[in-house]
Amino acid sequence: MTCHEVDDRIEAIVAGEETATDAFRAHVESCLRCASALAVARRVEEALAARPAPAAPARFTAAVSARLRSERWRSEQQVDRMFNIAVTVGLVAIVGGLAALFNLGGVMAAAGAAGQGLVGLGERAATQAAPGLSTYALAGGLLATTLVAWWFAERRFSL
């Protein structure tokens, strides 16, 4: 056993969290530096044990619990906001895909003269992005991603 390994275990052994192995004892008996470190650790542990543990301030537990609830609520709210944004973006993409799929240029043209430029762009985009397997695959992937995000959020915060 090396001095570094002994240093890593001294605190736990003195505190009673670990038992000293034969290799540990042999090293401490042969190494003056590690024996000194063990003696210092024992004195510190005895000094700490001799002092009474301070009492927690009044309402400490209640304040900590309230803070934890508040932090968890904020975290859940942020996840909910991000999830709602992701669902909204997904729905917009699905609606846009359906508009391209069904070529709703005629319906958009009825929106008025202000929408004529947008309708022209929409019709061109719809005819260029004719419905195909890639459109359905993209919509399915988007839906699957949304469902996985929802499942993860529910699983993570329902514990």
C-alpha positions, 0 to 999 in steps of 0.5 A: 500500500502506498502513502497516497492510498493510506491518505485516501483511507485515513479519514474513513478508518478513523471515523469508523466508516471503514475497517483497517486492512492488514496492508493499511496497518503494515504501512502505517507501522513502517511509515512515520509520515502515515503514522503521524497523519493517522495520529493527527486524524485520531486527535481531530476525531476525538476533539470533534466527538468531545464537542456537542453538536450544535442545534439547528436554528428554529424553523430550519427544517421548515425553511429548507423544505419550503426552499426545496419545494420552491426550487422543484416547482421552478424546475418543473415549470421550466420543463413544462414551458420547454415541453409546451414550446416543443409541442407548439413547434411540432404542431406548427410543423405538422400543420405546415406539412398537412398544408403542403400535403393537401395543397391549401393554396386555394384556402389561403388565397381567400385570406385576401390581397395582403396574403397574396405574396404568402399564398404564392410562396406557399403554393410554390413550396407545396408543389415543390415539396410534393407529398412523399415518403420523406414527408411522412417519415419526417412527420412520424419522427417529429411525433415520436420525438414529441412523445419521447420528450413527454414520456421523459418529462413525466417519468423524471418529475413523477418520482 
